[in-house]
Amino acid sequence: MKTFPKPLSAIDEAYYLKQYQEGSLEAKNILIERNLRLVAHIVKKYPFSLEETEDLISIGTIGLIKAISTFNTEKNCRLATYAARCIDNELLMFFRNRKKHAKNVSLYEPIGTDKEGNEISIMEVFISDEADIFDQITLNEDTKNLYSLLSKVLSEREKYVICMRYGLYNKPPLTQQEIADTLGISRSYVSRIEKNALKKLKKAF
């Protein structure tokens, strides 16, 4: 997937929205271009081939354009939050139409599992939380980064302590004493291992 420009700051976004409302097509194009990354991130939630993904980005961009055209600057929210809804709606209409004609896409058909192992469907993705989409994307990327770093920067004992202490890999979180009992060491030693491991992970981030 191609790389898109970074999103506008809140100040720049407000400026270009004002310019667009005053009739500037250049401002509209900038708003579209600088929000294409949002479209791409939403499309990445769906497990389709690269060719289909490119088509979905085009469809999602239509939703983005509609969002920019109908966005009310007097409402206390960022354009990205509103646009995410419009992009999802545009994709939803596409999936509905494709289901009617090809009968091979079900909005309730499982597309994967969540962190608890429960199956999730396309429909469940559409009704996700309204929190700022960029914050959620950052959280997801940081989580993936954390899991990839566990084996790279930590010893086996450090990785074990961190996984047990914070309930990673769907494990129930344990107290330092419970971990100490499992490993046959003192609680203070577990505490030192935990602190050292967290320092390593923080540095790696």
N, C-alpha and C positions, 0 to 999 in steps of 0.2 A: 504494500500500500504506500502511496506517495506521501511525502512529508508536506504538511500544510503550515502556513504562517501561524505564529503564536496569537492567542486571543488578545483583544484590545484591553487596556486598563479601563477601570470604571470611568475615569475622567475622559479618556479618548472616546470611549463608547458613547457617552452622553453628548460629546461634541459632534460626532458624526451622525448620531440620531437626529440631533437638532438641524444639522445641515441637510439631511435627507428630507425631513419634514418641511423644510423651506424650498424643496424642489431640486436638490443636488443629486443627480444620478451617479456622480463620482463617489459621493458619500455612501450611497446604497451599495455600490460595487465593493467598496472597502469593507463595509459591514458584512457582506456576503463572504468575501475572501477570508476575512479574519475570524470567521466562525465556521469555516469548513472543517477545522480540526474537530469541532464538536460533532458534526455530522459523521465523520469517520469513526470517532470513538463510540458513538451510538450504534453504528452499523456493525462494528466489531463484536457486538454482543451476540450476533447471530452466526451460527456455524455453517456458512455457505462457502462455495468455491471462490477463488480470486476473481473469476469472470463475473459471477453473480454479485460479489461484493462491490465491484465497480458500478454495476447497474443500481445497486441499492444506495450507493453514495449519490448518484444522480437523482434518484427518487427522494432521498432525504434532503437534498439541496432544494428541491421544490418546496418542501415543508419549511426549510430555513427562510426562503424568500417570502413565503406567506407570513412567517412570524415577523420578519422585519417590516413588512407592509402593514401589519395590523397591530404592532406593538404599541401599547399605551405607556408613554414615558411618565405619566403621572402616578402609575402604580409603583409601589415600593418593592421592586424586584429587578434583578438583572435580566438583560435580554436573553442570556444563555438559559436561564431557568425556564422562561416562556418558550424559547425556541426548541428546547429539548422535547417539550410536549408536542409541538407542531410537527417536528421531525418524526417522532414516534407515531403520531396520528397518520402522517402520510405513508409511512411504512405499513402501518396496520391496514389501511385501505388497499394497499398493493397486495398484501398477503390475502386479504379477503377476496379480492378480485381473482387472484390466481387460484385460490381454492375453488371458486365457483366454476372456473373454466377447466382447470387441470385436475382438480379433486385430489391433489397430492400433497397439500400442505394443511395441517391442522394447527390452529392456534393453541390447542390444548395438548398437542403431541409433545412428549418430553424432548428437550434439547440438551439436557445435561443434568447435573446435580449441584445442589448448594453445598456449603461447607459441612452441613450435618448429614449429607448423603441423600437428602430428599430430592426427588425429581422435580425439575422446574420446566415450565412451558413458556412458549413465546408470549402468551397472554400475561403470565405472571411477571415477565420482564417489563411489559408495557405499564403495569400498574405499580411500578416501583416507587420508592419514596421521592418526594418533590425536592429533596435537598439539592443544593447547588451541584450540578452534574460534574463540574471540574473537581470539586472537593472529593466526590465519590471516586472519580477516575484516579486521582492522586492516591487515595487510600488503597485502592485495588492494586495499583502499581507498586506501592510501598510494601504491601503484603506479599506480593509475588517476589519482590526483591529480598525480603526478609527470609523467606523459605529457601531461596537459592543460596543465600549467604551462610545458612546454618552449617552446612557441611564444608564450606570453603574456608571459613575463618575460625571455627570452633573445633576443639578436640571432641572426641566421642563422649567423654564424661560431661563436658560443658554443654554439648548439644542435648544430652539426655536431661540434664538439670533444667535447662531452659524450656524444653518441650514439656516436661512434667510440671514445672512451676507455673507456666502460663497456658497450659491446656492446648498445646498445638497438636495438629494432626487429629483433631476430634477427641483428644484425651481429656479427662476431667482434670482441672488444675489441682495440684497438691500443695500442701504447706511445706516449708523448709524441713520441718521435723519429720513429716511423712516421707519425704525424699531421703532424708538422712537415715531413717529406719530401713528403707529399701536398699540403700547402698552400704549400710553398715558403717557409717561415718558420723561425725558430730554435726549438729545443726549449724554451728558456727562455720564449719568447713564448707557446708553447702552454701551458706551465705557468701563466703569468699569466692567460691566457684561462680555463683550467680552474678556477683558484681563484676568479676573479671570478664565473664562472657558478654555481659551487657556493654561493657566498655569497648570490647572488640567489635561488636555489632554496630555500635554508634559510630566508631571510627570508620568502619567499612561503608556505612551509609554516606 
